[in-house]
Amino acid sequence: MTEDNTDTAHDDGPRRALLWYAAATFVFAVGMAGTTLPTPLYGLYRQELGFGELMVTVVFAVYAVGVIVALLVAGDFSDKLGRRPVLFAALALSAASAGCFLLEGGLPLLFAGRLLSGFAAGLFSGAATATVLELAPRGSRGFAATAANMGGLGCGPLLAGLLAQYAPRPLTLPFAAHLALLAVASVLTWALPETVRAPSPRPALRPRGMEVPRQVRPVFLPAGLACFTGFAVFGLFTAVSPGFMSGTLHIANLAASGAVVFSVFCASLLGQSLTGRFGAAVALPLGCLGLVLGMAQVGLSLLVSSLALLVTGALTGGIGQGLAFRSAMAAVSARAPEEHRGGTISALFVVAYLGISLPVVGVGALSTGLGLRNAGLVFSGCVVLLASGVGAQLWRTRKAEAAALATTG
């Protein structure tokens, strides 16, 4: 009997660890879903509040400001306070963001909701990523946090689009549903094991900051440009693709808008999963090629009003973004000295989130004079030129390094 109980205890250990991993993944995904939840709803807000496409992009970009501030100020707080306190703070900020949208009190509350959502995402990026990695089974650690992050980002617009299209109260129910999910996530966070033993005495909480050591800069510049370009594509789809679909393609179905954005994040997840097969040196220029092809298809879809081309462009560009982002992160992390790695990675995230905000605001500004369709064509052309230049430079650098290695060998 004792032997049976011992066997059962041994069996329960891995099973319990898997359950904790699944719970942490759920918490991370729910938190990130809230950041993209408003994506299919911007058109409804435009009708209700009477603002234009430029204001849509500015409201969206406020989120990136919140993420950058949270990353720079509190990026390593979970190392000092423990994972669970920071996760609770992120969940509270996410709930406050949903509350702002539920009140529907005009532009000030929309701005406040997006800013709070950015703060939450910045905290989740550090604390939830670390928690998932620390609780993940050994064989899946390299991909676990990415799956939770991208899965949550993709599920947000899909959930909001379905509820807004097929259920009552389209500007209320998505956020009420998210509050319910956040309540479940809070219970799971309370039950999660703490993976960090807080140091005693607790060190002072200081802004993390960012830095790029001199030896990292030759790698950081092309990697940062690739991240900037890839996240600009994310920004385009999450901020203004519903406007493209309704205004240019004449598709007013909100569930379809959410599904297109969902496909971009799923494709990014696929691209990130393929990075290990190619290696960072090949995956980074290959990701740039995917961005070029994807945005060429998006531009063509606007010219000929084709939903099929928009979807294939979303998939191709998403795969390119995934390849570029994960390989850029790997290349920069490998080159950065250990004592400066956190600050260097923070700098890369700052560049990425500038990419998700500034170009999109540019699209909104251009749309006031050129129209959204022409602004999208200009954006697509700029991404194609930038990604082509970065990809070509990366490929030349890779060939030169390979030749140098062959000569040395």
N, C-alpha and C positions, 0 to 999 in steps of 0.2 A: 504493500500500500504506500509506503514511504517512497519507494522507487517511482510509482506512478505519479505521486504528487510532485516529485522532483522533475520528472519529464514534462509535466504540465507547466511547471514554473519556467523551465527552459523554453518551452514553446511560446509562453505568454510574453517573454521578453521582447523578441523581434516583432511580435504582433502589436504590442503596446507602443514600441518605437515607431512602427509604421502608422499607427493611429495618430500619434503626436505630430508626425510629419504631415499627414493629411490635414490635420486641424490647422497647423501653421500655414500650409499652402492655401487653405480656404480663407483664413484671416487676411493674408496678403492679397489674394485675388479680390475679395470683397472690398478691401480698402482702395485698391487701384481702380475697380469698376466705377466707383463714385466720381473719379476724376474725368471720365469720358461719358458719364451718364447724360449730360445735357446736349451732346453732339446732335442727335436728330431733332432736338426741340428748338434749336435756335430760330428756325423759320417761324414757329408759333410765337416765340417771344417777339420777333420782328413785327408780326401782325398785331400783337396785343399792345406793345409799347411804342410802336411806330418809329423804330430806328432803322438805319441802313446797314449794308454789308460791312462797311468800315467799322461800325460800332460792334458788330458781331466778332470781328477779328480782334478788336481791342479787348473785349470782355474775355475772349479765349486767352489772349496773351497774358492777362493778369495772372492766370494760373502759373505760367512759367516763372514769373517774378517770385511767386510764393515758393515754388520748388527751389529756385536758386538760393533764396534767402535761407530757407530751412537747411539746405545742404551745407552752406557756408557757416551758418551759426551753430547748428546742432547735429552735424553729420556724424559725430562720434560720441554723442551723449549716451547712446545705449551701451557703449563699452564701459562707461563710468557709472551709470545708474542701474544697468541691467536692461535686458530686452523688454520685459513685460511693462515696466512703467512707461517707456517710450511708445510701445504699441498702444497702450491705453490712451496716451495723449493724442496719438495719430487718429485713433478711432473717435475720440471726442471731437477733434477738429473736423473730421469727416461728417459726423452727425450734425455739428453746427453748420457746416456748409449745406447739407441737405435741408436743414431748417430754414436757411436763407431763401432757398429756392421754393420751399413750400409756402412761404409767406407771400411770394409774388408781389413784392412791394415796389417794383420798378428797377431802374438801372443801378441805384446804389446797392441794393441787396444782391443783384446779380454780380456786381463787382466783388462784394464782400464774400459771397458764396464761392466764387472762383479763387479768390485769394486764400481763403481758408482751405479749400481743396488742394491748392498748391502746397501750403504748409504741411498738410497731412501726407501728401505724396512724397515730399522731401523726407519726412520722418520715416515713412514706410520704406523708402528706398534703402535706408541704412539698416534700421532695426529689423524689419521683416525679412529683408534679404539675408541678413546674418542668421536670423532664427531658422529660416527654412534650410539654409546650408548646414547649420549645426545639427538639425534634427533629421536631415535627409539620409536615406541609405547610402552607403559608401559609393556604390556604382553609379548613382544618379546625381551626385552633388554638383557636378559642373553644369547641369542643365535644370536643376530643380527650381531655383529662384527665378530663372528666366521664364520658365513655363508658367509659374504663378503670376509673375508680373504681366507678361504679354497676354496671358489668358484673361486676367482681370480687366486689363485695358480694352480687350476686344469684346468682352461680355457686356460692358457698360452700355455702349450704344445699341447693341443687339437687344438687350432687355428693355431699354427705354423706347426703342423704336416699336417693338412688339406691343408694349403696353399702351403707348400713345396712339397707335393705329387701331388697335382692336379692343381696347378697354376704355371705360369712361374716365373723365378728368385727366386728360393727357399731360397736363403740367403739374399734376399733384401725385398721381399714383406711382410713377417711377421713383420718386424720392421717398414716398412712404414705404414702398417695397425695399428700397435701399436701407432705410432706417431699421426695418425689421431684420434685414441681413446683418446690419451692424450690431444689433442686439445679440444675435446668435454668435457673431464673431467675438463680442466682448466676453460672453460666457466661456467660449473656448480659450480666449487669451488668459482668463483667470485660471483656467485649469492647466494651461501649458506649463511644463517644467521650465524653470529659469536656467538658461544655458550659460549665463555669465555670473561669476562670483564677484560682486562689486568690491573694489579695493577698499581697504580700511587703513587710514582715514580716506574718505572720498576725495579725489583730486578736484581742483577748482574747475568749474565748467566755463570754458573759454571758446570763442568762435574758432571753428576748425581752420578756416581760411583755405587758400589754394596756392600751389606753387608748382613750377615746372623747372626742375633742375636742368642745367646746361646740357648734360649728356643725353637728356630725353628729348630735347627740342627738335632734332632732325626727324625723329619718329612722330613726335606729338603734332607737328604742323600738318602733315598729310592726313594723319589719323583724325585730328580734330576737324579738318575740312570735310572728310568723309562723313563723320558723325553729324556735323552741321547740316550737310546736304540731306542725309538720310532722315534726320528728325524734321527737316523742313517739309519733306514728303508726308511724314506723319501729321504735321501741322495742317497741311493743305487738306488732307482727308478728314481730320477730326474737326476742323473749323468751318470749311466752306464747301466740302463736297455735297452736303445736302442742298446747298444753294445751287450748285452746278446741276444736280439731278432735277430739281424742281424748275429752275429757270431756263436751263439749256436743253435738258433731255425731256422736260415736261413729265417727270415722274414724281408725283406728290406723295407716294406711299412712304410713310415714315419707317415702317419695318424694313423696306428695301434699302433706305438710306443707312439704317443701322447695320444691316447685313453687309453692305459694301465696306463700311469702316471695320467691321468685325473681320472681314477677309484680309484686310491689310495687316492687322496684328497677327492673325493666324499665319500668314505668309512670312512675316518677320520671324515668328517662332520657328518655322520650318528652316529659314535661312540660317538662324543661329544654331540649329541642330546640325546643319551641314558643315559648319565652319571647321570642326575638328577633322573632317575627312580631307580637307584641302590644306589645312595649316594657315596661319595668319598671313604669311607672306603672299600666298596665292588668293586667299579669300577676300582680302581687302580690295585689290583691284577688280576681282570678280564681282564683289558687291557694288562697286562703282559702275561696272558694266550693267548690272541689273537695274540700278537707278536710272541710267541713261535710257535703256530699253523701256522701262516702265513709264517714265515720264513722257517719252516719245509717244507711247500708246495713249496716255492720258490726253496729251495735246491733240492727237488725231481724233480721239473720241469727242472732244469739244468741237472740232472742225466739222465732223460728219454727223454729230448727234447720235453716237452709238453707245448704248449701255454696255454691250459686250466688250468693246474696247476699253471702257472705263474699268470694268471688272478685271480684265486681263492685265491692264496697266497697274491696278492696285495689287494684284498678286505678284507680278514681276517686280514692281518697285518695292513691295514688302519683303520679298526674298532678298533683294539687293540690300535693303536697309539692314536686315538681320545679319547677313554676311559681313557687311561693312562694320556694323556696330560691335559685334562680338569680337571680330578679329582686331579692330582698333583697340578695344579694351585689353585684349590679350597682349598686343604689341607694346602698348604703353606700360602696362603692369610689369611686363618682363624686363623692360629697359630701366624702369624707375628704381632707385635705391630703396631698400626696405623702409628706412626712416622717413622717406619723403613720398611713399607710395600713396598714402591716403590723400594727401594734398594734391598730388598729381592726378589721381582719379577724379577728385572733386572738380579740378579744373576742366577735365574732359567732359564731365556732366554739365558743367556750366556752359561750355561751348555748344553741347548738344541741345540744351534747353533754350539757348539763344536762337538756335536754328529752328526750334519748334514755334517760336514767337515772332521774331522780327520779320522774316520773309512773309509770314501770313498777314501781318499788319500791312506790309507793302502791297499784297494782293488786294486787301480791302481798300487801301488808298487809291490804287490804280482803278479799281472797279467804279469809283465815283465818277471818273472821267471817261474810261474806256468801256465800261460794262464788265460784268463778272466773267463772261466768256473770254473776252480779249485779255483781261487781266490774268486769267488762268493760262492762256497761251503764252503770255510773256513769262510767267512763272515757270512753266514747263521748259521753255527755251533756256532760261537762266540755269535751271537745275541740270539740264543736259550738258550745257557748256561747262559748268563747274565740275560735275561728276566726271566728264570726259577728261578734263585737264588733270584732275587729281588722279584718276585711274591710270592715265598715260604716264604721269610722273612716277607713280608707285611701280608700274611695270618696268620702267627704265631702271629705277633704283634696284629692283629685285634682280634684273639681268646683270647689272653691274656688280652687285654683291656676289651673285653666283659665279661670274667670271673671275672675280678676285679670289674666291674660295678655291676654284679649280686651279688657278695659277699657284696659290700658296700650297695646295695639296700636292 
